[in-house]
Amino acid sequence: MISHVSLGISDFARAFGFYAALATALGLKLRFHSPETSQAAWGPEDQGRPLLFITPPFDGQPPNPGNGPMLALLAPDRATVRQCHALALEMGGRCEGAPGPRSHYHPSYYGAYVRDPDGNKLCFVCHHAEG
């Protein structure tokens, strides 16, 4: 259903370090890397899509994350949710919700929320029960 998601960034080196660390933890493969154009993309190891792109906005204006849009990234287990949340904070992200169950979504939902250094909202989520 989804081909790719693009997130606007203002500093490629900073954003690349931030997303490369998270992609590694989530088992995503670097699919495109162009420092010359300040763009990179990651995707699943075993398929071509969907892709997560980072790029400066194409209109040349500063990135402007919205209030409401959020990218939720699947984690294979709850430990990875915690790992990604900690990595995001170490890499300059801001906490928007500590790792934990969110049973109001469904009984096995376990998520954590951050803003990247440009203000884009991310969720790391596992939909499996503990163990």
N, C-alpha and C positions, 0 to 999 in steps of 0.2 A: 504494500500500500504506500509506503513512504520511500522515496528515492534517496533523499538527503535532507539534512538540516544544516543551515549556515548560521553561524554566530558571528556577529560583528565584533571586531577587536581593534584596539588602538596601538598595541605594541606587540609585534609579531614574536620577538624572542621571548618575552614574558609569557604570552599566551601559548606559544608552542611548548615551553617547559611545563606549564600548568596542565595542558591537555595531554601531552605525551606521557606524563606520570600517571594520570588517570586512565588513559587508554591501556597502558601496560597492565595496570591492576585489574582492568576489566577484560583483558585478553583480546583487545582490539589491535589490528595490524595497521601500520602506517601505509596508506594507499597512495598518497600524493603529498609532495613536499616541495614547495617553491619559495625559498626565502626571497628571491628576486621580486616576486609579486606578493609576498607576505601572506601566502596561503598554504594550508595543509589540510589533510583529511584522513580519517581513520574509519575502519569498518571491520566487520566480522572476519575472522580468519578463514572461514570456509565458504564465504559467499561474497559477491561483489557489492551488494547493497543491503541495507541502507548505509549511507556515509554521514559522518559528522565533519563538516567543514568549519575551519576558522578562516576569516578573511576580513580585511577592512571593508566597510560598506562601499558598494559600487558607486554610489552617488558622490563619494568624496567627503561626505559630512562625517562628523564624529559618530561612533557607535552610540546608540540610544536604546538600551534595553527597556522593554515595556513592563508594565505592572499587570501581571496575569500570565504572559507567556512563560513557559518553563519547559526545559528538556529533561525528560526522565530517562536515565540510563539503567538498563537491567544489570543487576549483579547476580552472580551464580549462587551466592549465599550471604548470610548476614554478616559474616566476618569481612567480606569484601565491601559491603556497605560501610562498615566502620572504618576500614582501611582507606577507602576513597574519601570519606568525609575528613579524616585526619590529613590525608595528602593534600586535599584542596585547601585546608587551612594553612598547612605548612607552605604551600606555594602562593600564598597571598589572597586566598579566597576568604569570604566572610560567612559565618554560620547563619543559616536561616531556619534551622531546626535540627537538633541533635539526633543521632541515630536512635531509632527505637520503633516499637510497634505502633501502628496507626490502625487499630482495629475498627475504627469508624469507616475505613475504606473497605476492608474485608479482614477476616480473622487472621490470615497469615501475612498481611502486608507489613513489611519492615523497611523503613526508609530513613533518609537523611537529606537535608536540604542545605545548599550553599549558593552564594553568588560568586562568580568568577571575578578576577580583578577588574573587568570592564562592566560588571554589574549584571551579567546574564545569569538567570536563575537556573540551577541544576538540581535534579533529584537523583539520588542513587537508591535503587529499590530492588528488593528481593520479594518475590511472591510466594515463597515456600516456607513452610513451618520450620521451626528450629530443628536441627538435626537432620 
